Structure formats: structure tokens, C-alpha cells
Amino acid sequence: MKRYWQNFIDGAWVDGSAGRINVTDPATAEVIAEHALADAGDVDQAVQAARRVHLSGVLTDMRPIERGRLVHAMGRYLLEHIDDIAQTLTLEQGKPLWESRIEVEGAALYFEYYGNQASTVEGRSIPLGKGYFDWTEYEPFGVSAQIIPWNYPVEMTARSLSAALATGNTCVIKSPEMTPLTNAWFAQAAQAVGLPDGAVNVLCGLGHEAGAALAAHRHVNQIVFTGSVPTGIAIATAAAGNVVPCVLELGGKSAAIVHDDADLEAFENDIRWGIYFNAGQVCSAMSRVIVHESRESELLERAEKIAKSLSVGPGIERTEFGANMGAMVSDAQRDRAAGMIARAEEQGAKVVTGGRKLNRPGAFLEPTVLANVTPDMKIAQQEVFGPVLSVLSFRDEAEAIEIANGTDYGLVGGVFTADLDRATRAARQIRAGQVFVNEWYAGGVETPFGGYGKSGYGREKGREALWNYVQTKNVAVRLKG
């Protein structure tokens, strides 16, 4: 582990004008490195470099399949360095080492997928009758500003960077303050595959300074942000000042509706991955389970069993895929989740298991299951972003849908039933951008992802994501004769 990490601007590794920031291992509370801290001036240098490359036409002049090969190669670079990236990710973020490896593999998959898509972004001919030839083209916006969350710093960067480069944009990436280290490998990958200096810029800065400067920069042409609703609103407001389009993914309070005919034995696996993967720090986590009253007791027993089966401790010691969980990203994040659990108890919820900090150094929280949760409780309305499962009950389909849709969010949802007609009805009524049937997290890089309501707008993943990075130009030609 290097003791000091720099920003990457215009092909050079540079210090930050705002000094340095400590990066802490959440499993030990020990400082593991320092990172250069960018200010608004550094942001301006990065944007100007990206703009210069875009205006030069070096990316847009390429045959798209050539751009796709460069994007492909960046994914291969990540896989070639997976051991180092995964270890660094675990030390800065807290997740088990095997989870970190899965994240790096997922990041590489984005580069593979969008590398393949680069040559498929095609326009069309529009018939206007005799005497005219009309067609559309898709052009990159230019400079794409990408503000990355701390929970999946490798995969979330890959998700936006790969699509942006495949469509010919240049990028300025603001890495998260708490987990900035692993983003360095994207800069190294850009150098290794031969992208021009300035095409990819990576810097770490505080949100209210570097993030705000990037969102409001007049030469930024498109913004991608994943994070909290208040920050998303601030970014959208800044972008509106320059009439710049955004893709905003702002989290959720996602619910799984479990009907009386659901396979609860199989559902145990959905509990394991839906709420305890990455210690629940997942925007699309299955944070609410709305179960038919006839199966509530059985489901709670199974949820308790899953939660108690998880070994919780330092991620760097958890190298093998299995029933284990690492630290949360920080003491503050852990304490926030614990405070929400305590508030839920005060409002009448019952802690079936967990709910407490571990009696050891580090940002550890026991895997938690809450019963007797009602829709009006704060724990049922607001995102915990921790390993906390809230269980609610319902009597009929209408009530289940009402509870599921009863928050400001609308990112994902799920329905578990043996009745395909009932599943289809629920999928159409659940107010969310993606609905899982009988498997939480069904889908993949090929399937579009994004929210309704305060979960944001725009779509990541799938071919739909590509249209966030291009704008349509129409050319109409009057022919002679």
C-alpha cells in the first residue's frame, strides 16, 4: 500500500491544491494512506484537458470499433491487476476481499459490454419524399463529469466511464473522499491502452468544493452522479444553470412483496444477498420485506437464521466466498444506522436479531432484522444504507402494492410468488425502474437500471445507458433535380 496517492490530470500524476486527505481502513480505524485533495482550480485544469481532447476530434474521428477495442482493453487491464485492486478496495471500503474481487470482475464486464456496443450506435435515414435526403447522427456530448459514490467506487466508475468512452466522450472523474484509492487504476488503464492524455482525468476532492465546481463548470457537457437525494438536487440545480443534462441515481427504499405461495426456503438466498451484501450499503438493497401475514412468522425465523449465520469482521481476513460480512465504510455511517434502529424500537419495532455495534474497533454493525415495522415509521421510509432488514406484513395484494409504493423512492422492487399472473400484475403496479420476480438482483449489465421519483432519472446499464452520452443531430439535404 502506497502511503501517498496523487490525482491524474491531463496525463500526469499531480498533487492537489487543497492539500491531502486521510484514507482510513474502516475495519481498524487506522489511516492507511493519504490522497491528494483537489480544489476548484484543479477541477478546471481537468475539465480544460478533457475539453481539449474532445475538440481535437481524436476520439470521434476513430472508427467506433477502434474505440471499442480501447474500452475492451481497459477492462482486461483491471482483470490483470485484480489482486492489487481488490486488496486496496477492501482496505479502503471495508467489504470482504471476495466481494471486492466480484466488484472488480463486474467493473471489467462493463468495459467488455460497452466495448462491444461502440459500433452499434447508429443513426437512421428519414424519408422526406423526392428531392430530399435526410438522416440522423449521434454525437457525444463532449466532457462527461462523473461523481462517484463510496460504496462501489470501482464498479460505479466503470459503469459510467465505459459507456462515455465507447460513445466518444472525454471524462473527468471525481472519486469519493472516503474511498478514492482504487480509482487510480482507471487512470493507469487509460495510459496503458493508449488513450490520449486528457481523455480520462481522475481527482479526489471534497463534494462541496471539487464536486460543486465540477457540477457547475461551464465546459462540462453532461453529468453522471450516484449518491444521496440532497446532493443530487444540488448537482441538478448547478447543472441547470448551464443547461447541462444529468443522470442521477439517488438510492431507494426498495421492497420485496412476498406472497403466501412464495418459496421461503429459496427466499433465504435473497435475504442474504439482498440486504447483507456489502453490509447493506447498496442503493438497490432489499431493505423492506412486505410479507403476507400468514407467512410472517416463518419468514422472520428464516431471516433471523440468515442474519445470525454471518460472521462479521475485517474484510481483509474474509478471503473466501461465504457467510460473512465486513465493516461499514465509516463509524459515522455505522452510527447513523444504529441510531435509526434505536428510533425504530422507540416507535414500536422489535429487534429480532442484531441491531448493535460490535464490541471491537472498526465500523461494524450486527446483521439486523426488525419485526413489527409499520409503513409510517422512519425506518420504513428512509434509506438506512446498512445491514438492516425491515419486515412488514399485508393482507391482500392491494395493501402490499400500497405499502411498496408508499415512499418517495422508486429504484427497484420485487415480487415473490408461484403465480405468474399475480407477479405480472405486481410488476406493472410497483412504482420502480426495475422489478425482480422470484430473485432479487436478477438481471445484469445488459438490463437498464434507474429510478422513479426521488430515486433519480436517466438510466445506467444496458443499451439504454448509451443514449445518456450522445445527442441527436439531424441533417436534411435538398437535392438538385
C-alpha positions in Angstrom: 0.0 0.0 0.0 1.5 3.3 -1.1 1.4 6.0 1.6 0.5 8.8 -0.8 -1.7 8.8 -3.9 -1.9 11.6 -6.4 -4.6 12.9 -8.8 -4.4 12.2 -12.5 -4.9 15.3 -14.7 -4.0 15.6 -18.4 -1.9 12.5 -18.4 0.2 13.5 -15.3 0.1 12.4 -11.7 -0.1 15.6 -9.7 -0.6 16.9 -6.1 -3.8 18.6 -5.0 -4.0 22.3 -4.4 -6.3 21.7 -1.4 -3.6 19.6 0.3 -4.2 16.0 1.3 -6.9 13.8 2.9 -6.5 10.7 5.1 -7.9 7.4 3.9 -9.0 5.1 6.8 -9.4 1.4 7.0 -13.0 1.1 8.5 -12.1 -2.3 9.9 -9.4 -0.9 12.1 -9.9 2.9 12.2 -6.3 3.2 11.1 -5.1 5.6 8.4 -3.7 3.6 5.5 -2.8 6.3 3.1 -3.1 10.0 2.1 -4.6 11.2 -1.1 -4.1 14.4 -2.9 -7.1 16.8 -2.5 -8.2 18.8 -5.4 -9.8 22.3 -5.3 -11.7 24.2 -7.9 -8.6 25.2 -9.8 -7.6 21.5 -10.2 -11.1 20.7 -11.4 -10.8 23.5 -14.0 -7.5 22.0 -15.3 -9.0 18.6 -15.6 -12.1 19.9 -17.5 -9.9 22.0 -19.8 -7.8 19.0 -20.6 -10.8 16.9 -21.3 -12.3 19.6 -23.5 -9.1 20.0 -25.5 -9.1 16.3 -26.3 -12.8 16.3 -27.3 -12.4 19.4 -29.5 -9.4 17.8 -31.2 -11.7 15.1 -32.5 -9.2 12.3 -31.7 -11.9 10.1 -30.2 -14.8 11.0 -32.5 -12.6 10.6 -35.6 -11.9 6.9 -34.7 -13.8 4.2 -36.3 -16.2 3.2 -33.5 -14.9 -0.4 -33.4 -11.4 1.0 -32.7 -12.8 3.0 -29.7 -14.5 -0.2 -28.6 -11.2 -2.1 -28.6 -9.7 0.6 -26.3 -12.6 0.2 -24.0 -12.3 -3.6 -24.0 -8.6 -3.3 -23.2 -9.3 -1.2 -20.1 -11.4 -4.0 -18.7 -8.7 -6.5 -19.4 -6.3 -4.2 -17.6 -8.5 -4.3 -14.5 -8.6 -8.1 -14.5 -4.8 -8.3 -14.9 -4.5 -6.2 -11.7 -7.4 -7.7 -9.8 -5.4 -8.9 -6.8 -4.0 -5.4 -6.1 -7.2 -3.6 -6.8 -9.3 -5.9 -4.7 -7.0 -5.7 -1.7 -6.9 -1.9 -1.9 -10.7 -1.8 -2.2 -11.2 -3.9 0.9 -8.8 -1.8 2.9 -10.4 1.5 2.0 -14.1 0.4 1.9 -14.4 -2.5 4.4 -16.1 -5.2 2.3 -14.8 -8.8 2.3 -11.9 -9.5 0.0 -14.0 -11.9 -2.1 -16.7 -9.2 -2.5 -14.0 -6.8 -3.8 -12.9 -9.4 -6.4 -16.6 -9.7 -7.5 -16.7 -5.9 -7.8 -13.6 -5.7 -10.0 -14.9 -8.5 -12.2 -18.2 -6.6 -12.5 -16.3 -3.5 -13.5 -14.4 -5.3 -16.2 -17.7 -6.6 -17.5 -18.9 -3.1 -18.2 -15.9 -2.4 -20.3 -16.5 -5.6 -22.2 -20.2 -4.9 -22.8 -19.8 -1.3 -23.8 -16.7 -2.0 -25.9 -18.9 -4.3 -27.9 -21.6 -1.7 -28.2 -19.4 1.1 -29.5 -20.0 0.3 -33.2 -23.8 -0.2 -32.8 -24.7 3.4 -32.0 -26.2 4.1 -35.5 -28.4 6.8 -36.9 -31.2 6.4 -39.4 -32.4 7.6 -42.7 -35.7 9.5 -42.7 -37.8 9.6 -46.0 -38.9 13.1 -46.9 -40.0 12.5 -50.4 -38.4 13.3 -53.7 -35.7 15.9 -53.6 -34.5 15.3 -50.1 -32.0 13.2 -48.3 -32.3 13.2 -44.5 -30.5 11.3 -41.8 -29.7 11.4 -38.1 -26.3 11.0 -36.4 -25.4 10.5 -32.7 -22.7 12.8 -31.4 -21.0 12.6 -27.9 -21.9 15.5 -25.6 -18.2 16.2 -25.0 -16.9 16.4 -21.4 -18.7 14.0 -19.1 -18.3 14.8 -15.4 -18.7 11.7 -13.2 -19.2 11.9 -9.5 -18.6 8.5 -7.9 -20.1 7.1 -4.7 -18.1 5.4 -1.9 -20.0 2.1 -1.7 -18.9 0.7 -5.1 -16.1 3.0 -6.3 -14.7 0.5 -8.9 -17.9 -0.8 -10.4 -19.7 2.6 -10.4 -16.8 4.3 -12.1 -16.6 1.5 -14.7 -20.3 1.8 -15.4 -20.2 5.4 -16.5 -16.7 5.6 -17.8 -17.0 2.7 -20.2 -20.3 4.0 -21.7 -18.9 7.5 -22.0 -15.7 6.4 -23.8 -17.5 4.0 -26.1 -19.6 6.9 -27.4 -16.6 9.2 -27.8 -16.8 11.4 -24.8 -13.9 12.5 -22.6 -14.2 12.2 -18.8 -13.4 13.9 -15.5 -14.0 11.6 -12.6 -14.4 12.9 -9.1 -13.6 10.0 -6.8 -15.2 9.6 -3.4 -13.4 11.2 -0.4 -13.7 8.0 1.7 -12.7 5.5 -1.0 -10.6 7.3 -3.6 -7.6 4.9 -4.0 -8.9 2.3 -6.4 -9.9 4.9 -9.0 -6.2 5.3 -9.7 -6.4 2.0 -11.7 -8.7 3.6 -14.3 -6.1 6.3 -14.9 -3.4 3.6 -15.3 -5.7 1.7 -17.6 -6.2 4.7 -19.8 -2.5 5.2 -20.1 -1.8 1.5 -20.7 -4.3 1.2 -23.6 -3.1 4.3 -25.3 -5.9 6.8 -24.7 -4.7 10.4 -25.3 -3.6 12.5 -22.3 -6.6 14.3 -21.0 -9.2 11.8 -22.2 -9.6 10.4 -18.7 -8.9 12.6 -15.6 -9.3 11.3 -12.1 -9.2 13.5 -9.0 -10.3 13.4 -5.4 -11.9 16.4 -3.8 -14.5 17.3 -1.2 -18.0 17.4 -2.5 -18.8 20.9 -1.5 -15.6 22.2 -3.2 -14.4 20.0 -6.1 -17.7 18.3 -6.6 -19.6 21.6 -6.7 -17.0 23.1 -9.0 -17.3 20.2 -11.4 -21.1 20.2 -11.5 -21.2 24.0 -12.2 -18.3 24.1 -14.7 -19.4 25.8 -17.9 -17.4 23.5 -20.1 -18.9 20.3 -18.6 -21.4 19.0 -21.1 -23.0 16.1 -19.2 -23.1 14.9 -15.6 -23.4 11.5 -14.0 -24.0 11.2 -10.3 -24.8 8.4 -7.8 -25.5 9.3 -4.2 -27.9 11.0 -1.9 -31.0 12.9 -2.8 -29.9 16.3 -1.3 -26.6 16.1 -3.2 -28.4 15.0 -6.3 -30.7 18.0 -6.1 -27.7 20.4 -5.6 -25.9 18.9 -8.6 -29.0 19.1 -10.8 -29.5 22.7 -9.7 -25.9 23.6 -10.6 -26.3 21.8 -13.9 -29.5 23.6 -14.7 -27.5 26.9 -14.6 -25.6 25.7 -17.6 -28.5 23.7 -19.2 -26.5 20.5 -18.8 -28.2 17.1 -18.8 -27.7 14.8 -15.8 -28.0 11.1 -15.0 -29.0 10.9 -11.3 -29.2 7.6 -9.4 -30.2 8.6 -5.9 -30.9 5.5 -3.9 -34.0 3.8 -2.7 -36.1 2.1 -0.1 -36.8 -1.0 -2.1 -39.4 -3.5 -1.2 -39.9 -7.2 -1.9 -43.5 -8.4 -1.8 -43.6 -12.0 -0.5 -46.9 -13.7 -1.2 -48.4 -16.7 0.7 -47.3 -19.1 -2.0 -43.7 -17.9 -2.2 -40.8 -20.4 -1.8 -39.4 -19.1 1.5 -36.5 -21.6 1.5 -35.3 -20.1 -1.8 -36.0 -16.6 -0.4 -33.3 -17.1 2.2 -30.8 -16.6 -0.5 -32.5 -13.3 -1.5 -32.2 -12.1 2.1 -28.5 -13.0 2.2 -27.7 -11.0 -1.0 -30.5 -8.5 -0.9 -29.6 -6.8 2.4 -26.3 -8.1 3.8 -24.1 -7.9 0.7 -21.6 -5.0 1.1 -23.1 -4.6 4.6 -26.3 -3.3 3.1 -24.6 -0.3 1.6 -26.3 -0.8 -1.8 -28.7 1.6 -3.4 -30.9 -1.2 -4.6 -30.8 -3.2 -1.4 -33.8 -5.2 -0.3 -34.3 -3.1 2.8 -38.0 -3.8 3.2 -39.8 -7.2 3.0 -43.6 -7.0 2.8 -44.8 -10.5 3.6 -48.3 -12.0 3.7 -49.5 -12.2 7.3 -49.9 -16.0 7.0 -46.1 -16.4 6.4 -44.7 -13.6 8.5 -43.6 -15.8 11.5 -41.9 -18.3 9.2 -40.1 -15.6 7.2 -38.9 -13.9 10.4 -37.4 -17.2 11.6 -35.6 -17.7 8.3 -34.4 -14.1 8.3 -33.1 -14.4 11.8 -31.2 -17.6 10.9 -29.6 -16.0 7.9 -28.5 -12.9 9.9 -27.1 -15.0 12.7 -25.2 -17.2 10.3 -23.0 -14.3 9.1 -19.5 -13.9 10.5 -18.7 -10.2 10.9 -15.2 -8.9 10.9 -12.3 -7.3 8.9 -12.8 -7.8 5.2 -9.2 -8.5 4.5 -9.5 -11.7 6.6 -12.6 -12.8 4.7 -11.0 -14.1 1.5 -13.4 -16.9 0.7 -17.0 -16.6 -0.7 -19.4 -17.4 2.1 -21.5 -16.4 5.0 -19.5 -13.4 6.2 -19.7 -9.6 6.2 -17.2 -6.8 6.6 -17.2 -3.4 8.1 -19.4 -0.5 7.1 -17.5 2.3 5.4 -17.1 4.5 8.5 -18.0 4.9 12.1 -20.4 7.7 11.2 -22.2 5.6 8.7 -22.5 2.7 11.2 -23.7 5.1 14.0 -26.3 6.5 11.7 -27.7 3.0 11.0 -27.6 2.1 14.7 -29.5 5.3 15.5 -32.2 4.5 13.1 -32.6 1.1 14.6 -32.9 2.6 18.1 -35.5 5.1 16.8 -37.5 2.3 15.2 -37.6 0.5 18.6 -38.9 3.6 20.2 -41.7 3.7 17.6 -42.7 0.1 18.3 -40.5 -2.1 16.1 -39.0 -5.3 17.5 -35.3 -6.2 17.0 -35.4 -9.9 16.2 -31.7 -10.1 16.0 -28.7 -7.7 15.7 -29.1 -4.0 16.0 -25.9 -3.4 17.9 -22.3 -2.3 17.2 -19.7 -4.9 17.6 -17.6 -4.6 20.8 -14.4 -4.1 18.9 -12.5 -1.4 16.9 -13.9 -0.7 13.5 -17.2 0.3 11.9 -19.0 -3.0 12.5 -22.8 -3.5 12.9 -24.5 -6.7 13.5 -26.7 -8.0 10.7 -30.2 -6.9 11.8 -33.8 -8.0 11.4 -36.7 -5.8 12.5 -40.3 -7.0 13.0 -43.5 -5.1 13.8 -42.5 -2.4 11.4 -45.3 -0.2 10.1 -45.3 1.9 6.9 -45.3 5.2 8.8 -42.1 4.5 10.7 -38.9 6.4 9.7 -37.1 3.0 9.2 -39.7 2.1 6.6 -39.5 5.5 4.8 -35.8 6.5 4.8 -32.8 4.8 3.4 -30.7 3.2 6.2 -27.8 2.1 3.9 -26.8 -0.6 6.3 -27.4 -4.3 7.1 -30.9 -3.7 8.4 -33.9 -5.6 7.1 -37.4 -4.3 8.0 -40.3 -6.7 7.8 -43.8 -5.5 7.3 -47.0 -7.6 6.7 -50.0 -7.3 4.4 -53.4 -8.9 4.0 -54.2 -8.6 0.3 -52.5 -7.6 -3.0 -53.8 -4.0 -2.9 -52.3 -3.4 0.5 -49.0 -4.9 -0.5 -48.7 -2.6 -3.5 -49.8 0.4 -1.5 -47.0 -0.2 1.1 -44.4 -0.9 -1.6 -45.2 2.4 -3.3 -45.6 4.3 -0.1 -42.2 6.1 -0.1 -40.6 8.9 -2.1 -38.3 6.4 -3.8 -38.7 4.1 -6.8 -35.5 2.4 -7.7 -36.2 -1.3 -7.7 -38.8 -3.6 -6.3 -39.6 -7.3 -6.2 -42.4 -9.8 -6.0 -42.1 -13.5 -4.9 -44.9 -15.8 -5.8 -45.6 -19.0 -7.8 -48.5 -17.3 -9.6 -47.2 -15.7 -12.8 -50.4 -13.7 -13.3 -50.0 -12.2 -9.8 -46.3 -11.5 -10.4 -47.1 -9.7 -13.7 -49.8 -7.6 -12.1 -47.4 -6.6 -9.3 -44.6 -5.8 -11.7 -46.9 -3.4 -13.6 -48.1 -1.7 -10.4 -44.9 -1.4 -8.5 -43.5 2.1 -8.9 -39.9 1.4 -9.7 -37.4 1.4 -12.6 -36.7 -2.3 -12.3 -38.7 -5.1 -10.8 -37.3 -8.5 -9.8 -39.6 -11.6 -9.9 -38.5 -14.5 -7.6 -34.9 -13.5 -7.5 -33.5 -10.2 -6.1 -30.8 -8.8 -8.3 -31.9 -10.8 -11.4 -30.6 -9.1 -14.5 -27.1 -7.8 -15.2 -25.1 -5.3 -17.1 -27.4 -5.8 -20.1 -30.5 -4.6 -18.3 -31.4 -0.9 -17.8 -31.2 0.4 -14.3 -32.6 3.7 -12.8 -35.3 5.1 -10.7 -38.7 6.8 -10.4 -39.4 9.6 -8.0 -36.6 10.7 -5.8 -34.5 7.7 -6.9 -33.5 9.9 -9.8 -33.7 9.9 -13.6 -31.8 8.6 -16.6 -30.8 5.0 -17.0 -27.5 3.2 -16.4 -26.6 -0.2 -17.8 -28.0 -1.8 -20.9 -28.2 -0.1 -24.3 -30.5 2.5 -22.8 -27.5 4.0 -21.0 -25.8 4.9 -24.2 -28.4 7.5 -25.1 -27.4 9.4 -22.0 -24.0 10.1 -23.5 -25.0 11.1 -27.0 -27.1 13.8 -28.6 -29.1 13.5 -31.8 -28.2 15.6 -34.9 -30.4 15.7 -37.9 -29.1 16.6 -41.4 -31.5 17.5 -44.2 -30.2 17.8 -47.7 -32.1 19.4 -50.7 -31.1 17.5 -53.8 -31.0 19.0 -57.3 -33.2 17.8 -60.0 
